[in-house]
Amino acid sequence: MKSEKSLQRSMQLNKVLTYFFLILGAVIMIFPFVWMLLTSLKTLAESMQVPPTILPANPVFENFTYAITSLPFFNLYMNTILLILFRVICAVVFSSMAGYAFAKLNFRFKGFLFGLILVQMMMPSQIFIIPQYQMLAKLSLTNSIFALVFPGLVSAFGTFFLRQSYMGIPKEIGEAAYLDGCNQWQTFTKVMAPLTGTSVAALTVFTAVFAYGDLMWPLVVNTDITMMTLSSGLATLKGQFTTNYPVLMAGSLLAMIPMLILYLIFQKQFVEGISMTGGK
């Protein structure tokens, strides 16, 4: 009896500790967003006060109006949406074909080419900025939507991600399709690709998140404020010597709307993609 009671107490203690750390982690993750919301309702003096105040004395909603009038938010929203849309399309189409080829086909230099993809994934993306910018500058394609999409035309991460998904599909399925008269393209489009729907949805979410958070490349390639994205446009609100933090936080809240909607729609695919790591 004593051992059973001690076991129950131990289980209850573990449960309490588990919930405590989970709640603590949730508070730590949510706090920056709450602080951003509260700061957007403060005056400039309150936002820079030492020691800092948590709640604004009198909420200032004019910060949102000033943020909207300071930046062409319609253009920023449209540029960001087009950037996400085209990068997602390129990532899904090209990564699906490349992932299928690396997983199911045999061709010369297959291992070497896949090694190049892994090397590209391990290198920081910043080292590609100069050559990519030079290519676009020589083609006179800077300050355009294509310039924003250009680095995402081919996705090394997407190729690796979907390759793992195709490797999880039994080869007997492809062989059965071949026996039924399908050629390689028909096997890919009609048999294999539909089986990777969950992984494609996860890649869509990941690509959208990466594109939305891309800051350095839009700042480099597009200098016209009307051709910037939300992240790069918000960066222009930061002054060289002083920054109006309430206005910056108000603009950041407005910029969060697309990603918030995207996550609410695709949260199931996002969680499944992380847990499955592209495999099925």
N, C-alpha and C positions, 0 to 999 in steps of 0.2 A: 504493500500500500504506500509506504513512504517513497519507494522508487517511482511509483506511478505519479504521485503528487509532485515529486521533484522534477520528473520529466515534463509534466504539464506546465509547471512554473517556468521551466527552461524554454519550452515552446512559446509560452506567452511573452516571456522576456525577449526572445528573438523576434517575435512578431511586433512588439512595441518598438524595438530598436530599428527594425526594418522600416516601419511606417515613419518613425522619427527622421531617419536619414533621407527617405524619399520626399517627405514634406520639406525638409531643409533644402534639398537639392532643387525642388520646385520653386521655393521662395527665392533662392539665389538666382535662378534663371529668369523668373518673372520680374524681379526687382528693377533691372535696367529699363524695362518697358514702362513700369509704373513711374519710375523717376523721370523718364522722357515725357510721359503724359503730364505729370505735375509741373515739370519745368516749362513746358509749352504754355502753361497758364499763368506763369509768373511774369513780373516785370524784369527788366535787365538788371536792376539793382538787387532784386531778390535772388536772382539766379547766381549772382557773384558774391553773395553775402557770406561772411565767415564769422561764426560757424554757419553752415548751410541750414536753411529752413526746409522742412519737408512739404508742408502744405502752403499754397499761395494765400496771401492775406485777402486779396481780391482777384478772382480769376480774370485774366485778360485774354479775351477771345479775339482781340484785334491782331494777335500774333499770327493767326491762321490767315486772316485777310492780307496782312503784309507779306506773308510768305507766298501767297497766290499771286499777288501783284508784282512781287520781285522776280519771279521766275515764270517762264511760259509753260505752265504745267501741262497744258493740252499737248504741246509738242513733245514734252518730256515723256508723258504717258504713251503717246503714239509711238515714239521712237523705242521706248522700252518694250512695248507690246510687239512691235515688228521684230525687234532684236530677239526676243524670246521665241516668237513664232518661227522665224527662219532658222534659228539655231536648233530648235527642236526638230524641225523637219529634216535638216541636214544630218543631225545626229542619228535620228531613227532610221532614215533611209540608208545612208552610207555605212553606218555602224552595223546595221542588220546584215547587209551584204558581206561586209568584211568579216564580221564575227562568224557568219555561216561558213565562209571560205576557210577561215583558219581552224574551225572546229571539225568540219566534215569533208573537206577536199584535200587532195594531195597534189602539191605542185612544187616546182623547184624553188629553193631558197625560202621555203615556208618558215622554218625555224629562225632564219636570219631576219626576215621581215618582221616577224612577230617580236623578235628581240628589239628591233628598232622602236616598235610601239611601246614596249616596256621602258626603254631608255627615255623616250619622250615623256612618259608618265612620271618618271622619277626626277626629271629636270624641272626647275622652276619656270613657270610660264614667262617670267620677265625677260629671260634671255632671248626670247623670240620676238620681242617687241620691235627692236631696231630693224631686223631684216624684213619683218612683215610691213612695217611702216614705209620702208624704202620701196618695197614692191608696189604698194598702193600709191605712193607719191609719184613714181615714174609712170603709173597708169592714169594719174590725175583723178583718183577716185577717193581722195580724202574728203571729209565733211559730207559723207553720204551714208545711207543705210547699209549699203554693201560693205563699207569700211567697218561698220560695227559687227557685221556678221562674219567677216572674212576669217578671223582666227578659229571660228567654230564650224567652218565648212567640213572639216574632218575631225573627229573626236577620238583620240587615243583611248580615253577612259570608256567611251561608249563601245568601241570595238572590243576591248577586253571584257567589259561587263556583259555584252551579249554573247561573246564567245563562250563564257562560262555557262550561259543559259543553253546554248546549242549543244555543248558537250554533255549536258545532263539529259538530252533526249536520246533514247536508244537508237542505235544505228539501224536496227531492224525496221524501224518505221520508214526510213529513207529507202532501204532495200525493197520494202513492200511497194512503195510508190513507184520505184523503177520497174518492178515486175508488172505493175499495172499499166505501164506505158508512158509514165511521166519522164520528161527529160530533166536535166539538172535545174533549169530555171523554174519549171513547173513544180518540182519537188520543193524548192525553196519557197516559192510564193504561195502555193496551195496547201502544202503539208507542214513544213517546218515553221515558217514564220507565224502562222496562227497559234502555234503552241507556245510562243514566247510572249503572249499578250501581257502577262503580269510584269515581266522584266522590261518590256517596252514602255509600259506605263510608268514604272519606277525610273527608267532612264529619262523619260519625258520630264518628270518632276525634278530630278537631279540637274538636268541640263537647264531647266528654267531657273532653278535657284542659283546655279553658277552664273548664268547670263545676267540675272538681275543684280547679283552682287559684284559684277565686274566693274571696277572703278578706274584702274590705271589706263587700260586700253582706250575706253571712250574719251578720257581726258587728253590722251596723246593724239589720237587720230582725228577727232572732231573738235575744232576750236570754236565753231559757231554755236552759241548757246541754244539755238533752235534745233540743232542736230545732236544735242547731247542726250544722255539717258537720265533717269531719275537720280542714280547714284552720283554721276559726274556733275549734274546740275546742282545738286545739294552741296557739293564740295565748293562751288563758287560762292556760297553764302558765308563761308569761313573767311574772315578778313585777315590781312597780313599782320596787323597788330592787335586788333580787338575783334571780337565776334559777338553778334547778338544771339546768344544761345537760346533764348525762348523762341525766336523766329526759326532758328535752325532745327529745334526739336519739333516745332509745329510742322515744318516742311517734311521732316523725317516721318512723322505720323501719317501725313498725306501720302508719302511715297510707299508706305507699308501696305496700302490698300490692295494692290494687285497680288502681292505674294500671300496676303492673308486670305483672299478669295481663292487663290490657287490651292493653298494648303487645305482649306475647308472642303474643297471639292475632291481633292486627290489624296486625302490623308490616309486612307486605307492602302492605296498603292504605295505611298511613301513608306509606311511602316513595313509592309510586306517586302518591299524592295530591299530595305535594310536587313531584315531578318533572314531573307533568302539569299542575299548577295548575288542575285541574278541566276541562281540555280534552282532547278525544279525537278 
